[in-house]
Amino acid sequence: MTKENVFYIVNREVLPGVFHNVMKAKKLLATGEAGTVNEAVKKVGISRSAFYKYRDSVFSFSEANRGKIITLSLTLLDLPGLLSNILNEIALHKGNILTINQNIPIHGVANVTISVDTRQMEYDQERLIRDLNEIKGVQRIEVIGQE
């Protein structure tokens, strides 16, 4: 019999302070404000053992809820600068582009596939897709994969 992971959504106000500090230490490490675990745990006032005990078990809701990679299929008009505008919009949302595959335009239309790491995005994927759809020349966007 395997051990099944069970997750709960809990208001942070009812959690012991060690969980808050583990999250703070993880953020310090992720942003580079702390270069080592030792430095991070000293800044937030917890032990290394507490950090290692809980680091893989406590996540912010947005961190646990977000997909990490989304793959989009786009149908675009063959307009100068359109792909650049799309890439800039993804960057504005703090999406990290992993791959781009663009076919040669046929009859004035190009098909593009873009994979985006969404872990650092400030907004949800739906907002990104909505904003991309508003760019002049974007004909269609479809989510073809999500990890």
C-alpha positions in Angstrom: 0.0 0.0 0.0 1.4 3.4 -1.0 1.1 6.5 1.1 -1.2 9.0 -0.5 -0.5 12.8 -0.3 -3.5 14.7 1.0 -3.5 18.5 0.7 -5.5 21.1 2.6 -6.1 24.8 2.0 -5.6 26.5 5.3 -5.7 30.2 6.3 -2.2 31.2 7.2 -3.4 32.9 10.4 -4.1 29.6 12.1 -0.7 28.0 11.2 2.3 28.0 13.6 4.9 30.6 12.9 7.4 28.1 11.6 5.4 27.7 8.4 5.4 31.5 7.8 9.2 31.5 8.3 9.8 28.6 6.0 7.8 30.5 3.3 9.9 33.6 4.0 13.1 31.6 3.8 12.0 30.0 0.5 11.3 33.5 -0.9 14.7 34.8 0.2 16.4 31.9 -1.6 14.2 32.2 -4.7 14.8 36.0 -5.1 18.5 35.7 -4.3 18.3 37.8 -1.2 19.9 34.9 0.6 22.5 32.9 -1.2 22.4 29.8 1.1 19.9 28.0 3.3 22.0 29.0 6.4 21.7 32.7 5.5 18.0 32.4 4.8 17.1 30.6 8.0 19.2 33.1 10.1 17.3 36.0 8.5 13.9 34.6 9.4 14.8 33.0 12.7 14.3 29.3 12.3 16.6 26.3 12.4 18.0 24.5 9.3 16.3 21.3 10.4 12.9 23.1 10.6 13.4 24.5 7.1 14.4 21.1 5.6 11.5 19.4 7.5 8.8 21.6 6.0 10.2 23.1 2.8 8.7 20.4 0.5 5.4 20.4 2.4 4.3 24.1 2.6 3.5 26.2 -0.4 1.6 29.4 -1.1 -1.8 28.8 -2.7 -0.7 30.5 -6.0 2.5 28.5 -6.1 0.7 25.2 -5.6 -2.2 26.1 -7.9 -0.3 27.3 -10.9 0.7 25.1 -13.7 4.4 25.3 -14.4 4.4 25.1 -18.2 1.7 26.0 -20.7 2.0 25.4 -24.4 0.0 27.7 -26.7 -0.8 27.3 -30.4 -1.3 30.6 -32.1 -2.6 31.5 -35.6 -1.2 34.8 -36.6 -1.5 37.1 -39.6 1.8 37.7 -41.3 2.5 41.1 -40.0 6.0 42.6 -39.2 6.7 42.7 -35.5 3.6 40.6 -34.5 5.6 37.8 -32.9 7.8 40.4 -31.2 4.6 42.0 -29.7 3.5 38.6 -28.5 6.8 37.8 -26.8 6.8 41.3 -25.2 3.3 40.7 -23.8 4.4 37.4 -22.3 7.4 39.1 -20.8 5.2 41.8 -19.3 3.3 39.0 -17.5 6.6 37.7 -16.3 6.2 34.5 -18.3 9.5 32.8 -19.2 9.6 31.6 -22.8 11.0 28.1 -23.1 10.4 27.2 -26.8 9.1 28.9 -29.9 8.3 27.1 -33.2 7.0 29.2 -36.1 6.1 27.8 -39.5 6.5 29.7 -42.7 3.5 31.9 -43.4 1.1 30.5 -46.0 -1.5 32.7 -47.5 -0.7 35.4 -45.1 -1.2 33.2 -42.0 1.5 31.7 -39.7 1.2 29.0 -37.0 3.3 29.5 -33.9 3.7 27.2 -30.9 5.1 28.8 -27.7 5.9 27.0 -24.4 5.9 29.3 -21.4 7.1 28.7 -17.8 4.3 30.4 -15.7 5.7 30.0 -12.2 6.8 33.7 -11.9 3.7 35.2 -13.7 1.9 37.9 -11.8 -1.5 37.1 -13.3 -3.2 33.8 -14.2 -3.0 32.1 -17.5 -6.5 33.2 -18.6 -5.5 36.8 -18.3 -2.4 36.2 -20.4 -4.4 34.5 -23.1 -7.0 37.3 -23.0 -4.3 40.0 -23.4 -2.6 38.1 -26.2 -5.9 37.8 -28.0 -6.2 41.6 -27.9 -3.0 42.1 -30.0 -3.8 43.1 -33.6 -3.1 40.2 -35.9 -3.7 37.4 -33.5 -6.4 35.2 -35.1 -6.7 32.3 -32.7 -5.0 31.0 -29.5 -5.5 27.5 -28.1 -3.9 25.9 -25.0 -2.5 22.6 -26.3 -0.6 21.5 -23.2 -0.3 22.2 -19.6 2.1 20.7 -17.0 
